[in-house]
Amino acid sequence: MKNVEMKVDGNILTIKVDLSKEFGPSSSGKTIIIASTEGNVAIDGHEGTKIGLNVYRKK
């Protein structure tokens, strides 16, 4: 994951992203990546539950 922190407390998932960071252009070159789970990832302690997150801005 890039710039994504996830915390599970019971049934509450909290996601933390630093919006001041950048990781360069997307593969299409149209946007700048700020954060990504880089695909779907499992949520600890919640079998079968996944998250996919992309945070970006226009170039």
PDB file of N, CA, C and O in Angstrom:
ATOM      1  N   MET A   1       0.840  -1.184   0.000  1.00  0.00           N
ATOM      2  CA  MET A   1       0.000   0.000   0.000  1.00  0.00           C
ATOM      3  C   MET A   1       0.881   1.242   0.000  1.00  0.00           C
ATOM      4  O   MET A   1       1.979   1.249   0.557  1.00  0.00           O
ATOM      5  N   LYS A   2       0.382   2.268  -0.625  1.00  0.00           N
ATOM      6  CA  LYS A   2       1.079   3.548  -0.670  1.00  0.00           C
ATOM      7  C   LYS A   2       0.280   4.578   0.119  1.00  0.00           C
ATOM      8  O   LYS A   2      -0.836   4.931  -0.263  1.00  0.00           O
ATOM      9  N   ASN A   3       0.859   5.064   1.227  1.00  0.00           N
ATOM     10  CA  ASN A   3       0.294   6.177   1.975  1.00  0.00           C
ATOM     11  C   ASN A   3      -1.116   5.881   2.509  1.00  0.00           C
ATOM     12  O   ASN A   3      -1.946   6.786   2.594  1.00  0.00           O
ATOM     13  N   VAL A   4      -1.387   4.638   2.863  1.00  0.00           N
ATOM     14  CA  VAL A   4      -2.693   4.261   3.418  1.00  0.00           C
ATOM     15  C   VAL A   4      -2.465   3.521   4.728  1.00  0.00           C
ATOM     16  O   VAL A   4      -1.756   2.516   4.773  1.00  0.00           O
ATOM     17  N   GLU A   5      -3.074   4.031   5.794  1.00  0.00           N
ATOM     18  CA  GLU A   5      -3.071   3.335   7.077  1.00  0.00           C
ATOM     19  C   GLU A   5      -4.514   2.958   7.386  1.00  0.00           C
ATOM     20  O   GLU A   5      -5.413   3.796   7.312  1.00  0.00           O
ATOM     21  N   MET A   6      -4.728   1.696   7.732  1.00  0.00           N
ATOM     22  CA  MET A   6      -6.070   1.240   8.078  1.00  0.00           C
ATOM     23  C   MET A   6      -6.056   0.649   9.479  1.00  0.00           C
ATOM     24  O   MET A   6      -5.117  -0.044   9.871  1.00  0.00           O
ATOM     25  N   LYS A   7      -7.117   0.938  10.224  1.00  0.00           N
ATOM     26  CA  LYS A   7      -7.244   0.423  11.584  1.00  0.00           C
ATOM     27  C   LYS A   7      -8.672  -0.077  11.762  1.00  0.00           C
ATOM     28  O   LYS A   7      -9.629   0.611  11.409  1.00  0.00           O
ATOM     29  N   VAL A   8      -8.805  -1.274  12.311  1.00  0.00           N
ATOM     30  CA  VAL A   8     -10.121  -1.835  12.600  1.00  0.00           C
ATOM     31  C   VAL A   8     -10.305  -1.871  14.106  1.00  0.00           C
ATOM     32  O   VAL A   8      -9.479  -2.422  14.834  1.00  0.00           O
ATOM     33  N   ASP A   9     -11.400  -1.276  14.564  1.00  0.00           N
ATOM     34  CA  ASP A   9     -11.757  -1.290  15.979  1.00  0.00           C
ATOM     35  C   ASP A   9     -13.181  -1.838  16.065  1.00  0.00           C
ATOM     36  O   ASP A   9     -14.148  -1.108  15.851  1.00  0.00           O
ATOM     37  N   GLY A  10     -13.301  -3.119  16.378  1.00  0.00           N
ATOM     38  CA  GLY A  10     -14.615  -3.767  16.360  1.00  0.00           C
ATOM     39  C   GLY A  10     -15.103  -3.866  14.929  1.00  0.00           C
ATOM     40  O   GLY A  10     -14.497  -4.545  14.101  1.00  0.00           O
ATOM     41  N   ASN A  11     -16.205  -3.184  14.642  1.00  0.00           N
ATOM     42  CA  ASN A  11     -16.750  -3.168  13.287  1.00  0.00           C
ATOM     43  C   ASN A  11     -16.529  -1.838  12.571  1.00  0.00           C
ATOM     44  O   ASN A  11     -17.158  -1.570  11.548  1.00  0.00           O
ATOM     45  N   ILE A  12     -15.635  -1.006  13.109  1.00  0.00           N
ATOM     46  CA  ILE A  12     -15.355   0.300  12.516  1.00  0.00           C
ATOM     47  C   ILE A  12     -13.981   0.278  11.858  1.00  0.00           C
ATOM     48  O   ILE A  12     -12.974  -0.010  12.505  1.00  0.00           O
ATOM     49  N   LEU A  13     -13.952   0.589  10.552  1.00  0.00           N
ATOM     50  CA  LEU A  13     -12.710   0.697   9.799  1.00  0.00           C
ATOM     51  C   LEU A  13     -12.370   2.173   9.652  1.00  0.00           C
ATOM     52  O   LEU A  13     -13.176   2.957   9.150  1.00  0.00           O
ATOM     53  N   THR A  14     -11.166   2.548  10.094  1.00  0.00           N
ATOM     54  CA  THR A  14     -10.691   3.917   9.958  1.00  0.00           C
ATOM     55  C   THR A  14      -9.534   3.925   8.973  1.00  0.00           C
ATOM     56  O   THR A  14      -8.606   3.123   9.085  1.00  0.00           O
ATOM     57  N   ILE A  15      -9.591   4.839   8.002  1.00  0.00           N
ATOM     58  CA  ILE A  15      -8.560   4.952   6.969  1.00  0.00           C
ATOM     59  C   ILE A  15      -7.877   6.302   7.125  1.00  0.00           C
ATOM     60  O   ILE A  15      -8.536   7.332   7.267  1.00  0.00           O
ATOM     61  N   LYS A  16      -6.542   6.284   7.097  1.00  0.00           N
ATOM     62  CA  LYS A  16      -5.764   7.512   7.240  1.00  0.00           C
ATOM     63  C   LYS A  16      -4.875   7.681   6.011  1.00  0.00           C
ATOM     64  O   LYS A  16      -4.126   6.774   5.649  1.00  0.00           O
ATOM     65  N   VAL A  17      -4.964   8.868   5.363  1.00  0.00           N
ATOM     66  CA  VAL A  17      -4.178   9.194   4.171  1.00  0.00           C
ATOM     67  C   VAL A  17      -3.597  10.588   4.359  1.00  0.00           C
ATOM     68  O   VAL A  17      -4.315  11.514   4.734  1.00  0.00           O
ATOM     69  N   ASP A  18      -2.298  10.743   4.099  1.00  0.00           N
ATOM     70  CA  ASP A  18      -1.653  12.054   4.133  1.00  0.00           C
ATOM     71  C   ASP A  18      -1.839  12.692   2.759  1.00  0.00           C
ATOM     72  O   ASP A  18      -1.194  12.284   1.792  1.00  0.00           O
ATOM     73  N   LEU A  19      -2.715  13.689   2.669  1.00  0.00           N
ATOM     74  CA  LEU A  19      -3.048  14.310   1.388  1.00  0.00           C
ATOM     75  C   LEU A  19      -1.936  15.191   0.832  1.00  0.00           C
ATOM     76  O   LEU A  19      -2.041  15.670  -0.298  1.00  0.00           O
ATOM     77  N   SER A  20      -0.876  15.415   1.598  1.00  0.00           N
ATOM     78  CA  SER A  20       0.240  16.238   1.106  1.00  0.00           C
ATOM     79  C   SER A  20       1.253  15.420   0.307  1.00  0.00           C
ATOM     80  O   SER A  20       2.140  15.995  -0.324  1.00  0.00           O
ATOM     81  N   LYS A  21       1.142  14.096   0.322  1.00  0.00           N
ATOM     82  CA  LYS A  21       2.102  13.239  -0.386  1.00  0.00           C
ATOM     83  C   LYS A  21       1.663  12.986  -1.822  1.00  0.00           C
ATOM     84  O   LYS A  21       0.476  13.033  -2.145  1.00  0.00           O
ATOM     85  N   GLU A  22       2.654  12.716  -2.681  1.00  0.00           N
ATOM     86  CA  GLU A  22       2.394  12.360  -4.077  1.00  0.00           C
ATOM     87  C   GLU A  22       3.316  11.226  -4.476  1.00  0.00           C
ATOM     88  O   GLU A  22       4.447  11.134  -3.999  1.00  0.00           O
ATOM     89  N   PHE A  23       2.819  10.352  -5.364  1.00  0.00           N
ATOM     90  CA  PHE A  23       3.601   9.203  -5.811  1.00  0.00           C
ATOM     91  C   PHE A  23       3.727   9.160  -7.325  1.00  0.00           C
ATOM     92  O   PHE A  23       3.875   8.088  -7.912  1.00  0.00           O
ATOM     93  N   GLY A  24       3.667  10.322  -7.951  1.00  0.00           N
ATOM     94  CA  GLY A  24       3.862  10.398  -9.392  1.00  0.00           C
ATOM     95  C   GLY A  24       2.587  10.147 -10.171  1.00  0.00           C
ATOM     96  O   GLY A  24       1.512   9.974  -9.596  1.00  0.00           O
ATOM     97  N   PRO A  25       2.723  10.128 -11.500  1.00  0.00           N
ATOM     98  CA  PRO A  25       1.548   9.988 -12.362  1.00  0.00           C
ATOM     99  C   PRO A  25       0.976   8.576 -12.357  1.00  0.00           C
ATOM    100  O   PRO A  25       1.678   7.598 -12.101  1.00  0.00           O
ATOM    101  N   SER A  26      -0.317   8.500 -12.646  1.00  0.00           N
ATOM    102  CA  SER A  26      -0.976   7.202 -12.824  1.00  0.00           C
ATOM    103  C   SER A  26      -0.481   6.571 -14.114  1.00  0.00           C
ATOM    104  O   SER A  26       0.249   7.202 -14.878  1.00  0.00           O
ATOM    105  N   SER A  27      -0.871   5.337 -14.358  1.00  0.00           N
ATOM    106  CA  SER A  27      -0.414   4.653 -15.571  1.00  0.00           C
ATOM    107  C   SER A  27      -0.921   5.349 -16.832  1.00  0.00           C
ATOM    108  O   SER A  27      -0.260   5.295 -17.869  1.00  0.00           O
ATOM    109  N   SER A  28      -2.081   6.002 -16.762  1.00  0.00           N
ATOM    110  CA  SER A  28      -2.604   6.723 -17.929  1.00  0.00           C
ATOM    111  C   SER A  28      -1.939   8.086 -18.087  1.00  0.00           C
ATOM    112  O   SER A  28      -1.966   8.676 -19.167  1.00  0.00           O
ATOM    113  N   GLY A  29      -1.339   8.584 -16.999  1.00  0.00           N
ATOM    114  CA  GLY A  29      -0.697   9.894 -17.033  1.00  0.00           C
ATOM    115  C   GLY A  29      -1.653  11.052 -16.827  1.00  0.00           C
ATOM    116  O   GLY A  29      -1.233  12.207 -16.880  1.00  0.00           O
ATOM    117  N   LYS A  30      -2.927  10.776 -16.595  1.00  0.00           N
ATOM    118  CA  LYS A  30      -3.923  11.837 -16.458  1.00  0.00           C
ATOM    119  C   LYS A  30      -4.034  12.378 -15.036  1.00  0.00           C
ATOM    120  O   LYS A  30      -4.504  13.497 -14.831  1.00  0.00           O
ATOM    121  N   THR A  31      -3.601  11.588 -14.055  1.00  0.00           N
ATOM    122  CA  THR A  31      -3.735  11.992 -12.658  1.00  0.00           C
ATOM    123  C   THR A  31      -2.439  11.740 -11.891  1.00  0.00           C
ATOM    124  O   THR A  31      -1.564  10.998 -12.339  1.00  0.00           O
ATOM    125  N   ILE A  32      -2.340  12.375 -10.728  1.00  0.00           N
ATOM    126  CA  ILE A  32      -1.219  12.174  -9.805  1.00  0.00           C
ATOM    127  C   ILE A  32      -1.735  11.334  -8.638  1.00  0.00           C
ATOM    128  O   ILE A  32      -2.750  11.666  -8.025  1.00  0.00           O
ATOM    129  N   ILE A  33      -1.038  10.260  -8.340  1.00  0.00           N
ATOM    130  CA  ILE A  33      -1.445   9.359  -7.260  1.00  0.00           C
ATOM    131  C   ILE A  33      -1.047   9.950  -5.910  1.00  0.00           C
ATOM    132  O   ILE A  33       0.098  10.355  -5.711  1.00  0.00           O
ATOM    133  N   ILE A  34      -2.000   9.994  -4.994  1.00  0.00           N
ATOM    134  CA  ILE A  34      -1.755  10.458  -3.627  1.00  0.00           C
ATOM    135  C   ILE A  34      -1.687   9.267  -2.677  1.00  0.00           C
ATOM    136  O   ILE A  34      -0.860   9.241  -1.766  1.00  0.00           O
ATOM    137  N   ALA A  35      -2.557   8.282  -2.891  1.00  0.00           N
ATOM    138  CA  ALA A  35      -2.574   7.081  -2.044  1.00  0.00           C
ATOM    139  C   ALA A  35      -3.274   5.955  -2.791  1.00  0.00           C
ATOM    140  O   ALA A  35      -4.131   6.195  -3.642  1.00  0.00           O
ATOM    141  N   SER A  36      -2.898   4.720  -2.462  1.00  0.00           N
ATOM    142  CA  SER A  36      -3.530   3.570  -3.096  1.00  0.00           C
ATOM    143  C   SER A  36      -3.293   2.305  -2.279  1.00  0.00           C
ATOM    144  O   SER A  36      -2.233   2.116  -1.683  1.00  0.00           O
ATOM    145  N   THR A  37      -4.300   1.454  -2.267  1.00  0.00           N
ATOM    146  CA  THR A  37      -4.108   0.124  -1.699  1.00  0.00           C
ATOM    147  C   THR A  37      -3.474  -0.796  -2.739  1.00  0.00           C
ATOM    148  O   THR A  37      -3.127  -1.935  -2.429  1.00  0.00           O
ATOM    149  N   GLU A  38      -3.324  -0.312  -3.960  1.00  0.00           N
ATOM    150  CA  GLU A  38      -2.741  -1.069  -5.078  1.00  0.00           C
ATOM    151  C   GLU A  38      -3.518  -2.356  -5.328  1.00  0.00           C
ATOM    152  O   GLU A  38      -2.952  -3.448  -5.378  1.00  0.00           O
ATOM    153  N   GLY A  39      -4.818  -2.199  -5.481  1.00  0.00           N
ATOM    154  CA  GLY A  39      -5.704  -3.343  -5.676  1.00  0.00           C
ATOM    155  C   GLY A  39      -6.536  -3.579  -4.431  1.00  0.00           C
ATOM    156  O   GLY A  39      -6.478  -2.814  -3.468  1.00  0.00           O
ATOM    157  N   ASN A  40      -7.302  -4.640  -4.467  1.00  0.00           N
ATOM    158  CA  ASN A  40      -8.156  -4.976  -3.325  1.00  0.00           C
ATOM    159  C   ASN A  40      -7.349  -5.720  -2.270  1.00  0.00           C
ATOM    160  O   ASN A  40      -6.593  -6.637  -2.590  1.00  0.00           O
ATOM    161  N   VAL A  41      -7.511  -5.323  -1.015  1.00  0.00           N
ATOM    162  CA  VAL A  41      -6.805  -5.974   0.087  1.00  0.00           C
ATOM    163  C   VAL A  41      -7.816  -6.405   1.148  1.00  0.00           C
ATOM    164  O   VAL A  41      -8.843  -5.756   1.349  1.00  0.00           O
ATOM    165  N   ALA A  42      -7.508  -7.499   1.812  1.00  0.00           N
ATOM    166  CA  ALA A  42      -8.378  -8.029   2.865  1.00  0.00           C
ATOM    167  C   ALA A  42      -8.321  -7.137   4.099  1.00  0.00           C
ATOM    168  O   ALA A  42      -7.295  -6.526   4.397  1.00  0.00           O
ATOM    169  N   ILE A  43      -9.435  -7.078   4.804  1.00  0.00           N
ATOM    170  CA  ILE A  43      -9.509  -6.339   6.062  1.00  0.00           C
ATOM    171  C   ILE A  43      -9.327  -7.336   7.196  1.00  0.00           C
ATOM    172  O   ILE A  43     -10.104  -8.280   7.338  1.00  0.00           O
ATOM    173  N   ASP A  44      -8.293  -7.119   8.001  1.00  0.00           N
ATOM    174  CA  ASP A  44      -7.959  -8.033   9.097  1.00  0.00           C
ATOM    175  C   ASP A  44      -9.151  -8.266  10.019  1.00  0.00           C
ATOM    176  O   ASP A  44      -9.836  -7.329  10.428  1.00  0.00           O
ATOM    177  N   GLY A  45      -9.379  -9.528  10.332  1.00  0.00           N
ATOM    178  CA  GLY A  45     -10.418  -9.886  11.279  1.00  0.00           C
ATOM    179  C   GLY A  45     -11.824  -9.929  10.705  1.00  0.00           C
ATOM    180  O   GLY A  45     -12.781 -10.194  11.432  1.00  0.00           O
ATOM    181  N   HIS A  46     -11.962  -9.670   9.400  1.00  0.00           N
ATOM    182  CA  HIS A  46     -13.284  -9.670   8.768  1.00  0.00           C
ATOM    183  C   HIS A  46     -13.204 -10.489   7.485  1.00  0.00           C
ATOM    184  O   HIS A  46     -13.051  -9.956   6.386  1.00  0.00           O
ATOM    185  N   GLU A  47     -13.313 -11.791   7.664  1.00  0.00           N
ATOM    186  CA  GLU A  47     -13.139 -12.743   6.571  1.00  0.00           C
ATOM    187  C   GLU A  47     -14.049 -12.424   5.385  1.00  0.00           C
ATOM    188  O   GLU A  47     -15.251 -12.215   5.547  1.00  0.00           O
ATOM    189  N   GLY A  48     -13.457 -12.390   4.198  1.00  0.00           N
ATOM    190  CA  GLY A  48     -14.202 -12.153   2.970  1.00  0.00           C
ATOM    191  C   GLY A  48     -14.465 -10.691   2.662  1.00  0.00           C
ATOM    192  O   GLY A  48     -15.030 -10.372   1.615  1.00  0.00           O
ATOM    193  N   THR A  49     -14.061  -9.789   3.565  1.00  0.00           N
ATOM    194  CA  THR A  49     -14.271  -8.360   3.346  1.00  0.00           C
ATOM    195  C   THR A  49     -12.989  -7.744   2.821  1.00  0.00           C
ATOM    196  O   THR A  49     -11.909  -7.947   3.377  1.00  0.00           O
ATOM    197  N   LYS A  50     -13.124  -6.985   1.740  1.00  0.00           N
ATOM    198  CA  LYS A  50     -11.956  -6.373   1.109  1.00  0.00           C
ATOM    199  C   LYS A  50     -12.214  -4.902   0.851  1.00  0.00           C
ATOM    200  O   LYS A  50     -13.356  -4.444   0.846  1.00  0.00           O
ATOM    201  N   ILE A  51     -11.117  -4.164   0.636  1.00  0.00           N
ATOM    202  CA  ILE A  51     -11.215  -2.751   0.291  1.00  0.00           C
ATOM    203  C   ILE A  51     -10.244  -2.451  -0.842  1.00  0.00           C
ATOM    204  O   ILE A  51      -9.143  -2.999  -0.899  1.00  0.00           O
ATOM    205  N   GLY A  52     -10.669  -1.577  -1.735  1.00  0.00           N
ATOM    206  CA  GLY A  52      -9.812  -1.061  -2.794  1.00  0.00           C
ATOM    207  C   GLY A  52      -9.927   0.451  -2.775  1.00  0.00           C
ATOM    208  O   GLY A  52     -11.024   0.992  -2.915  1.00  0.00           O
ATOM    209  N   LEU A  53      -8.804   1.142  -2.601  1.00  0.00           N
ATOM    210  CA  LEU A  53      -8.835   2.593  -2.434  1.00  0.00           C
ATOM    211  C   LEU A  53      -7.823   3.256  -3.352  1.00  0.00           C
ATOM    212  O   LEU A  53      -6.670   2.832  -3.429  1.00  0.00           O
ATOM    213  N   ASN A  54      -8.262   4.300  -4.048  1.00  0.00           N
ATOM    214  CA  ASN A  54      -7.369   5.146  -4.834  1.00  0.00           C
ATOM    215  C   ASN A  54      -7.696   6.595  -4.521  1.00  0.00           C
ATOM    216  O   ASN A  54      -8.852   7.009  -4.602  1.00  0.00           O
ATOM    217  N   VAL A  55      -6.675   7.369  -4.161  1.00  0.00           N
ATOM    218  CA  VAL A  55      -6.832   8.801  -3.933  1.00  0.00           C
ATOM    219  C   VAL A  55      -5.909   9.481  -4.928  1.00  0.00           C
ATOM    220  O   VAL A  55      -4.720   9.168  -4.993  1.00  0.00           O
ATOM    221  N   TYR A  56      -6.460  10.425  -5.713  1.00  0.00           N
ATOM    222  CA  TYR A  56      -5.667  11.060  -6.766  1.00  0.00           C
ATOM    223  C   TYR A  56      -6.192  12.461  -7.040  1.00  0.00           C
ATOM    224  O   TYR A  56      -7.271  12.845  -6.588  1.00  0.00           O
ATOM    225  N   ARG A  57      -5.392  13.217  -7.798  1.00  0.00           N
ATOM    226  CA  ARG A  57      -5.813  14.547  -8.235  1.00  0.00           C
ATOM    227  C   ARG A  57      -5.480  14.696  -9.711  1.00  0.00           C
ATOM    228  O   ARG A  57      -4.657  13.960 -10.255  1.00  0.00           O
ATOM    229  N   LYS A  58      -6.131  15.658 -10.349  1.00  0.00           N
ATOM    230  CA  LYS A  58      -5.826  15.925 -11.749  1.00  0.00           C
ATOM    231  C   LYS A  58      -4.406  16.435 -11.880  1.00  0.00           C
ATOM    232  O   LYS A  58      -3.885  17.099 -10.984  1.00  0.00           O
ATOM    233  N   LYS A  59      -3.791  16.121 -12.995  1.00  0.00           N
ATOM    234  CA  LYS A  59      -2.416  16.534 -13.267  1.00  0.00           C
ATOM    235  C   LYS A  59      -2.359  18.015 -13.563  1.00  0.00           C
ATOM    236  O   LYS A  59      -1.281  18.552 -13.818  1.00  0.00           O
TER     237      LYS A  59
END
